[in-house]
């Protein structure tokens, strides 16, 4: 029997989460799950070539890649593994987000797994975008609407190939397992535990209400330190 924590969430929950940017979701997480304040999100900068795309929310498809060494597998086995990989990416809870760790160590990002072909293939397989510490390329030919957060942009794919898929990965400081719920936008990404996902929209609204009196006075032509102190007090009283 599938545990409740592993079951897909109602689409309405994902839609509600997608109405907020990732920093707001991080703020909400601090209220709902303060024990996660130092874990579960990207902590290193990533390149986002499409910053105007909306936030994406989906279930992780985890992969590790290498590019500085050629795959040792025979061509036929490589072809079989490629199909198995696409079957993994294209099935399961949706929508999905590819989360790919480059395991080339000091040569991370040497060759790009992602470009015109993979972005279009993964979009067709039901993915919303990719989060990777590796490199991407073919930005003008990239699949329209397919988001990307990457460690770098580069010209070549070198010997890039998938080493494994479906296991634990760590990208830009964020540890991810297959089927983890991910929220991401131009700022970065965060893992949302399934059991608290439904609580985050209300917490996000609470954050907004607490910020409102502070922002109103900060943006006012009548700003003063005394009025800021009053606004901070009003903010703290909002629950």
N, C-alpha and C positions, 0 to 999 in steps of 0.2 A: 504494500500500500504506500502511495506517495504521501510524504509528510506535508502538512499544511504550509510549512516554510518553503518547500520546494515547488509548490503549485504556482502556476501563473496567476498574477494579480488581475483584477478586473480592468479592462481597457480604460474605464473611466478614471481609475487611480493614476494610470500612466499619463493620461491626458491632463489631469489636474496638475501633476508634477511638472509637466512640460510647459506650463504657463509661467513658471518662475525660472530665473537664471540660476546658474550653478552656485554663485556666492550666496544667494538667498536660501537655497537648499542647504548649504553648509551652515548658515545661521540657524535655520530651523532644526537641523540635526543637533546643534548644541543645546537646544531646549528639550528635544524628545529623547536624545541619547547622549548625554554629556560625557559618558565614558568613552565615546568615539571622537572626542575633540582633537586628538592627535593621530588618528588613524583613518584609513579608508578613503583617502583622496590624494590627488596628485600634488606633489610638493616641489616639483622641478618644472621649469618653463617648457612649454611645448609650442610649436609653430602652428598657427591656425590660418590657412590661406583663405578661408571663407568665413570671416568673422560676423557677417551679417546673417548667416543661417540661424534659425531658431534653436533653442535647446533640444537635445535629443535624449530620449529615455527608452532604454531597451535592455534585453538580456544578453549577457556577455557570451561571446564565442572566443575562447582563449587559444592562443597560438604562440609558439616560439619559432624564430627564424634565424638563419645564418646566411652570410653572403661571401665571406672571405675564403671559404673552403667549398669545394665542389662536393655535392652529394656523392657518397660512396655506393649508393644503391644502383642496381642495374636499371636501365631505362624503363623496362616493363614494370618494375616495382615502383619506380618513381611515378609512373602514370597511374598505377593503382592507388598509391597514396594520395595523389592529387585528387582523384575522384572521391576517395574516402573523406578527404578534407572538405571538399565542396558539399558532400552529403551532410557532414557535421554542421557546417555553417548554415546550410539551407533548411535544416529541420529543427524541431524543438520549439520552445516558447518564442513568440514573436511580439513585437519587432525585436531585432537583434543588433548588437553592436560588436564589431570585431575589435578585440583587445590583443595586440601583438607585441610580444617582447623580443627585442633583438638581443641575442645572447653572444654576440661577437666581442664582448668585453671592450678593450680599448679601441677596437675598430667598429664599434656600434654605429650603424647608419652608413656603412661603407657601400652597400648596395641596396637599392629600393625595391621592396616587395610590391609597393603600391604605385600605381600609375593609371593610365587610361584604361587598360584592360581590366585590372583587378577591381578598380572602383566601379566600373560598369557591371562586372560579373557579380560582385558582392551586393550591389544595389538590386540586381535582378533576383538574387537569392533571398532578399528580404532584410538586408542590413541597412541601417540608417547612416552608418559612418564607421570610421576607424579611429582608435586611439593606439598609438604606437610610439615607442622611444626610438624606433628606426627611422629611415628616411622615406620620403615620397617624391614623386616626380610627375611630369606631364600635367602640370597645373591647368593650362588652358584647355586640355582635352578631358579633364576630370569629369566624372559623371555628375550632371547637374543635380544640386540638392543633396549630394552625399558629403556629409561632414568629415573633416579630417583634423586630428590633433597629432602632430608628429614631432619627433626629436629634431629633424632637420629636413631640408630639401636638397636633393642631389640629382646628378644626371644619369647614372648608370645603375643597372640592377646586378652587376657583377655575377656571382654564382648564387644568387639568392634562392633559397628554398625553405619550405616549412620543415622544421625538425620534429615537432610534436604538436599535438592539439588536444584540447579538452582538459588540460591540467592547470595547475596554479601558475600564474604569471605575475610579474612585478614590473609595472610600467610607470616611470617618473615618480617613484615612491609609493604608488598605489598597488596593493596586492589584490588580485582578482581571481576568482574561481569561475568555472563554467556555470552559466545560468545566474550569476550575480546580477542584480538590477543596477544599471549604471545611469547616472544623469551627467550630461556633459554639454559644454558650450565653449565659447572662445576662451574662457578663463581657465578651463581644466575639467576634471571629472571627479566624481565621487561615487562610491559604492553605497547603495541604500539597502539595508537589511529588509527582506520581504515583510517581516512582521511589524515593522514600524512605518512602512511606506504610506499607508493610509492616513497616518497622523501628521505627516509633514505639511500638507497644504494649510491646515489650520494653524500650525506653528509658524509657517511663513507669513500668514496674515497677522499673527500676533507681533512678529518682528516688525512688519510694516507699520502697524499701529503705534508701536513704541518709538519708531524713528520719525513719525510724522511731526510731532511737536518740535523736535530738535531741528528738522530740516526746514520747517516753516519759519522759525525765527532766524536760522542761519541764512536763509535766502531773502529775508525781509530787509527793506531799506531802513527799518527802525531797529535793527539789531543792536543789542547792548549786552554786556557781560551779565548784568542782572537778569535780563530776559532769558538769556541762555541758561542761567541757574534755575530759573522757574521752569523752563522747558524740560530740563534734565529731571527735575523733581516730578513733573507730570508724567514723563516717560516711564519713570521707575514705578509709578502707581498703576500702570496699565497691565492688566493680567487677563 
